């Protein structure tokens, strides 16, 4: 059975896994993102994995920021990651003698949902920043400059969306105000259900996301939005609250599009990368 080694580079963590043709994880782990040593870190992990799975000939990488899939470089990144611009992943391909693809993380996550329907949809990820993969008729929309879906640069309530709706920045504020990590789903759930101040804090954030998603639906005339990224760590109750807030806006109009959280959770980009490589090999 064929396997692929996939990396998903976020601003906080680099997730990675070995995935087979059934889209099952045989290895799944993460490390802390360190921009200054990112190539060395990926090479070290890849070398270790290739000893266990020497048959692997393909490595797939998704990344935050704007990527050039042809040159396999990062061509732009938001304000916190300016040192990341120019990072060249072709070094990994050349050092390991493998085939390597590089995609934007939201585009990779969109591939995880492509085969599910013929709908016009977007996969919007809320992590360190906010980005989207846009799919019409099972085809990812990609222009020459690669700027498609960079919703994080939109202005929402006088702030850039990358700043106002970033889940990482929400989480940092949560740590400061309530002294716990919102990535801990159980702790999030308990606090959301029992701490009125925390629930109000979360609901205010969800209100902003609901209105943002509704504006995207209307602008692009979408049939559905899938939600991916670190925001998948919030509890089921908070997820349902977001859907209810969005539906309250939708029900005032003739738009019918739904928002749903990705079934693949925060692993959507890894699954999308594997599908992109393994399914293209079959065709």
Secondary structure, 3 states (H helix, E strand, C coil): CCEEEEEEECCCEEEEEEEECCCCEEEEEEEECCHHHHHHHHHHHHHHHHHHCCCCCEEEEEECCEEECCCCEEEECCHHHHHHCCCECHHHHHHHCCEEEEEEHHHHHHHCCHHHCCCCEEEEEECCCEEEEEEECCEECCCCCCCCCCHHHCEECCEEHHHHCCHHHHHHHHHHHHCCCCCCHHHHHHHHHHCHHHHHHHHHHHHHHHHHHHHHHHHHCCCEEEEECHHHHCCHHHHHHHHHHHHHHHCCCCCCCEEEECCCHHHHHHHHHHHHHHHHHHC
